């Protein structure tokens, strides 16, 4: 864990299970939390506000992001103000477009100038980064969440884009870049190497932190033993 504690990139836990969220909040290397409607749906959450307020009754200091879920910008705005009212540590997640592909920039600008802390999410292109930054510059602390993992899923290397995004944010110290949707633990170290401010990490990746710096020969032997023990347990014969 010494290597993890030396990282400059801030690790945010990404999830919607209450027990897991509270457990992650207790870890010294977890600097914030995020969730989204998809994760909440998978976790069986039925009452959005009740769930959020329950979490916030415990997590009062670490930054935590909750997302609007309307497709209409006026309703998004209403939801944004309501979510923001839940706590000073709350960041309102605004998708970069609605489902019709209409951009959120005007709404983000209005909310920023009204003092709402935002996490603009589902960003994939440098053009989107530039427009989001332009909308946020007159506001308070905010995040620009670039889905580097999903970009990588298309066969593109996300690192050059993330480096350029950092350059766009550099003049504005209140804005931080999030490396979102990582696919493996290595992404944490990649994000750290390029100077990315934050990476959102799911529990399955966080749980791999115990392997950081592990001796590879030991790891090799453990893997061989796993194969052998599983074959024995299955009762395989030839």
Secondary structure as UniProt FT lines:
FT   HELIX           2..5
FT   STRAND          10..14
FT   HELIX           18..25
FT   TURN            28..29
FT   STRAND          30..34
FT   HELIX           37..42
FT   TURN            43..44
FT   HELIX           48..56
FT   TURN            57..58
FT   STRAND          63..67
FT   HELIX           73..84
FT   TURN            85..86
FT   TURN            88..89
FT   STRAND          90..95
FT   TURN            99..100
FT   HELIX           105..113
FT   TURN            114..115
FT   STRAND          118..123
FT   HELIX           126..136
FT   TURN            137..138
FT   STRAND          142..146
FT   HELIX           148..153
FT   TURN            154..155
FT   HELIX           159..169
FT   TURN            170..171
FT   TURN            173..174
FT   STRAND          175..179
FT   HELIX           186..194
FT   STRAND          198..202
FT   HELIX           203..206
FT   HELIX           207..211
FT   TURN            212..213
FT   HELIX           216..234
//
